[in-house]
């Protein structure tokens, strides 16, 4: 689980850096650095870092921060001990962050979860196995290997979910709706109470999207405009005129300040919601687009429409990566 920037505020990330510094100091004092003086062991250590950096790109998730991927903390701990494993996982996280799949703001919290919790659980279980179970190959493979790996992943997931719940990262208290009456309305889910009504579009409101922090809402309208609203103040922050034809869908890209919007002019636009500036335009569709969505990191953007083809683009350079449809 890699928590993206913006999901936790400074009251969580700053203490995370302090704790990471303390744990790194402890691990540095306990680490058997002489083991890495052997070139074969150093090569194995670096190879494992590179392999995990690649494997961490393969993940599945349902919300920003709620993603699952192979961890590797157990094999690192078995091969090099807990202290070197801690630094190894941190190096993997550096590689993933440099590749654009993570952020530096949340780096310390991610390191504490992935390297801290993952390695600690693996090391703790290894010590228990050594103390209470016989030194048998079967015990080593299934208890120290498979079971420890599964427990480490589950522990990291549970710790991340607990942190996100305590921090209130996903509120889930309100529901925003688009309407043909040119209004966007927000209801309290538990009671169905109408909390706020936002007016400003001159035609149908066809799509809404919450920003991950729960503070802002983007709406798309048949009036060719995207509007950004401040939920707490109940005010419009900005209006973005995309021109062309009506905007059919809008979605925030992960926890970033960018939005992806599909339109009747066969294009998907990536925009900076804070400034209204255009980041990228994704072209190639042959018909009216009805919907769009983006991956958590924004590297993949998909849209479908009148030509009955689902297209997937690289959200960064605009290259078309995939077409799925009746003739593909």
N, C-alpha and C positions, 0 to 999 in steps of 0.2 A: 504494500500500500504506500504509494507516494503521494503525500498531501501537497497539492499545488499552492502556489502563492495566492494570498487573498482569502483563503478559507479561514485562517486564524489571524487575529489581530496581534498587535505588538505586546499585549499583556500575556500572550502565550509564547510568541516567538523569542522575545528577549530573554525570559528565564530559560528557554530552551538552549540558547547559546551559552548561558552560564553553566547549566548542567552538563552540556556537551564538553565544555572546556575542562570541567572537573573530572568527568569520566575519561577523557582523552589523557589527562595528566596521570591518572591512576593506571590506565592501561600502558602508557609509555614507560612507567616505572617498573611494571611487572613483565613487560614483553621480553622474550628471549631473542633479542636482536641478532645474536651470534648465529642463530639458525639460518638467517638469510645471507650470511657470509658465504655459505655454500652456494655456488652458482646454479646447481641443479634445483635446489630448494627455492632459490630466488626466482628462477624461471617458472617453476610450478606455481608459485605465489602470484606472479604477474599474469600468467596464463589464466588462472582462475578468476582474477579480477576482470580480464578482458572477456572471458566467456560469460560471466554473470552480467556484465554490462550489456552484452547483446541479448541475453535471455530475458533481462528485465524489460526489454522493449515489447515483449510478448505478454500482454496482460488483458484482462477482461474486467469491466466495471459497469456500474449502474449510475453512479453520480460522481462528481469531482471528489477525489480522495478515497472513494469506495471502489478501489480496483484491486485485483488479485494477480500476483505473478510469482514465479519461482523465487525463493529467497536465497538459498545457498549458505545460510549461516551455519547450518549443522556440518556440512562438509568442510567448511573453512575451519570450524572449531576442532573437528576431528584431525585435520591435517596439520594445523599450526598452533592450536591452543587458543584460549579465549581472547587473550590480549591482542595477538596478531590478527585474529579473525575480526576483532572490532575495527582495527585500522583497514583491513581488507575490504570489509563491507562499506566503510566510509569512502574508500577509493572508488568502489563501484558506484556509489551514489554521486560522487564527483563526476564520473564519466557520464552517467545518465543525465545529470543536470546540465553539463556542457553540451550534451546532444539535444537539449531543448525539451526533455520530458520531465523536467522538474524545475523548481525555482530556488534561488539562493535565500529568499526570505524564510522559507519553510525548511531549509536544509537541516538546521540543527534538530528540529522536531522529528524530521524524517530519520536522521541518523540515530537519535535516541530510540525510536521505534524499531527500525530495521536492524541496526547494528547493536543497540543496547539490549532491547527486549529479546530479539531473535537469538543473539549470541548467549545471553544470560540463561535463557530457557534451555538451550542446547547444552551448555556447560553444566548447568544444574542437574539435568537428567543424566548426563554422562557420569557425573559423580555418584548419583544414586544407583545407577546400574553397576558401576564398579564396586560399590559397597555391598549391595544386597543380592546381586545375581552372579552366577558362575561365569568364569572367563571362557566362554564358548563362542565359536564362530557364528552360530545361529543367533545368539544373544547380541553379538556385536552388530550383525547386519540388520536385524529387525528392530532391536531396541535402540541402539545408538544411531542407527542409520534411518530406517523408514519412520519409526514411531517418533523419534526426536525431531525429524524434519517436519512431520505433520503437526506435532505439538508446537513447534516454533512458529510455523505459519499461522496457526490458529491463535496463538498468543499475541502475535503482532496484530492480527486482525481485530481481536477483542480489545486490545489496548487502544488501537486507533479509533474504533467505534466508541469506546468509552470516552476518549478525549474529545471527539467531535460532539458527542451528546452533552458532555459537561460544558463545552464551549458554546453550545447552541448554534453550531455551524449550519444545521438544517432545521429550520424552524418548523415548517410543516403546519403552521397554525392557520394560514390564509390560502384562499383559492382566488386567482384572478381569472376573469372571463372576458372574452371579446364578444361584441354584439353588433347587430345591424342597426341599432339605434345611435351609432356613432360614439358610444361610450364604452369605457372599460370599467368594470366593477370588481371590487374585491370583497369576498365574503369570509366570515369566520367559519372554518370547517366544522367545528364542534357543534355550533348552534344554527348555522345557516344565516346568521345575521349579516346584513349588508353593512360593511365597515366604511368603505369609501367609494365614491364615484368620480372618475376622471373624464373630463370633457375637453375636446380640442380638435378632434378629427372632423373633417367636413364630409366624410363618407363612411361606409361600413368599416368597423374595426374587425380585422379578420384573423389576427394572431397576437398572442402575448407571450412574453418570456421574462421570468424572474432572473435577476442577477444573483450569483451564488451567495452573496452576502445578505440577500433579502432586503436590501435597502432601496433598490431601483427596479423598475419594470420597463421593458421595451414593448411598444405596440406597433403593429403594422396595419396600414389602412389602404382602402381602395382609393384614397385621395392622393396616392403616390408618395406618402410620407411615412417616416418612422419617427415615433416620438418617445422620448426618454422621460420617465416620471420618477419623482422622489416619493417613495411610499409614505415615509414618516410625515413629511410636510404636506403631502397631497398636492404637490405642484409639478408643473411641467418644467423640466430642466432644459430641454432643447428639442428642436424639430429638425429632422433631416429630410430634405426633398431629394429623392433618388431620381426623379424625372422618369421619362418613358411611360410605362404602364403601372397599374396598381401593384403594390407590394403584397405578396400572397402569404408570406411566412417570415418570421423573425425568431432568432434564437441566440442567446448568449453563448459564447465559446468558452466552455469550462468556467474557470474563475477569473478569466481575463476581462479586460474592459472592451473587448471586441464583440461585435455581433455579426452574424451571417443572415442575409436576407435574400429570399428568392423573389422574382418579379415576373410579371406577364411579358416582359421584353426578352425572355429566354436567358436571363443572366442571374447569377448569384453574386452578390456584393459582400465583401468583408469590410466592415466599417469600424472606426474607433468611436465607441458610444460616448466617450467623454468629450470628444472634440467634433465629431461628425465627419472627420477626414476619411477619405477612401483609402483602404489598405490594399485591396486587391479586387479584381473583377474576374469571375470564373465564367467563361463562355464555352459554347459548343453545343448547347441544347438546341433542338430543332423545333421546339414548340413552347407553348405557355407553361411555365413552371408553377406547380401547386404547393410544393413543400420543400423544405431543406432542413438539414441538421449537420452538426459538426462534432468531431471527436473532442475529448476533454482538452487535449493539447492544441487543437486547431490545425493539426497537420493533415487531417482528412475532412473533407466537406462533401456531403452527398445531397442530391436533389433529384426530384422526379416530376414529370409533367405530362403534357398533352401528347408527346411523341411516344409515350409508354416505355420510356427508357430511364432506368436509374443510373445516374452518372456519379462517379466519385472523383474528386479532384484533390491534388495536393494543395492544401490551403495556403501554403507559403509561396510557391512559385507559380501556381495556377495551372500546372500541367494536368491534363486529364489522365487518370490512372485506370479507370474501369468503366465499362458500360454493360449493363444488364437489362435485357429486354427480349421481346419476341424473336428478334433476328440475331441475338448474340448468345 
